[in-house]
Amino acid sequence: MSKAAAVTTTTWETEVGKAEGLVLVDFWAVWCGPCRMVGPIVDELAGEYDGTLKVLKLNTDENPDIAGKYGIMSIPTLLFFKNGQPVEKVVGAVPKRALTEAIDKLLKAPTA
């Protein structure tokens, strides 16, 4: 089963900025309780959407510059990117169904 891969300031441009298609980035931190609730769901989504969605995790404590660039004020925040541009944001611990609905909608949306 696939799991979400880690992304950092160093790998951000390659993994997200230059990525084609849909990318989900989970902004999280070790001390964040709701992040620990969402983490396993994000890993499940990585497996279920393998090949159609790139799923990444960014530790906000270790990469505050990226979190600041995208205005991440609370975590967990799940930010969707399409062709390097942010297209949708989900804040907080949400049920898996809410995330699959967002993913399915974004996968069907025409590329700008």
Secondary structure, DSSP 8 states (H G I E B T S, - for coil): ----EE--TTTHIIIIIT--SEEEEEEE-TT-HHHHHHHHHHHHHHHHTTTT-EEEEEETTT-HHHHHHTT--SSSEEEEEETTEEEEEEES---HHHHHHHHHHHHHS---
